[in-house]
Amino acid sequence: GAVVSQHPSWVICKSGTSVKIECRSLDFQATTMFWYRQFPKQSLMLMATSNEGSKATYEQGVEKDKFLINHASLTLSTLTVTSAHPEDSSFYICSASRTGMTEAFFGQGTRLTVV
Amino acid sequence: GIQVEQSPPDLILQEGANSTLRCNFSDSVNNLQWFHQNPWGQLINLFYIPSGTKQNGRLSATTVATERYSLLYISSSQTTDSGVYFCAVSNMEYGNKLVFGAGTILRVKS
């Protein structure tokens, strides 16, 4: 299967600071990447879809100015949580796919704690 | 959008027992995947099975697309099978975005 790598695996930051999470496709070119958020004991909820070279599409209720997504190349998408607050503490996980690929492959996830 | 329901929500098994997890979905799909989320949060791909039957060792899965459900079978369960099992589906109408069910929490006791 395809390999997707996410970095960092975990991060602790202070309230008011920004945090950047990277999602890389290691062995294929990802035309589309998806960002999910998972709160404890809950399922994964899609936050946004990013297509290489274009603006991300956000799901209803997700603040696009708070969660900045950049998909500048076919192997890298980044999620920046701006002005983080404790309620942003969560598990963030990305998946990547390319045109014609219907099976999704996920990164290892990033556990964000805002103190 | 598509609705995905998984059952049971929780399951406790004795080591060596068999189990069946179910996933119902509300619309036609072009993708259905089963995942195991390990204690560190990583999603392990178990099956990509929009239709038909597949087997991989002690695990097998069947999707009946016309009746909009999928089943995951775990035989001779082991303690390492513990964790959360998710079913996720997508269709072209929804932009191929995966929609996850709420998951089944499986605990295998030794």
Interface residues (C-beta under 8 A of the other chain):
Chain A: G1 T32 F34 Q38 Q42 S43 L44 M45 L46 T49 F91 I93 S95 S97 T102 E103 A104 F105 F106 Q108 G109 R111
Chain B: N30 N31 Q33 F35 W40 G41 Q42 L43 N45 Y48 P50 F86 A88 S90 G95 N96 K97 L98 V99 F100 G101 A102 G103
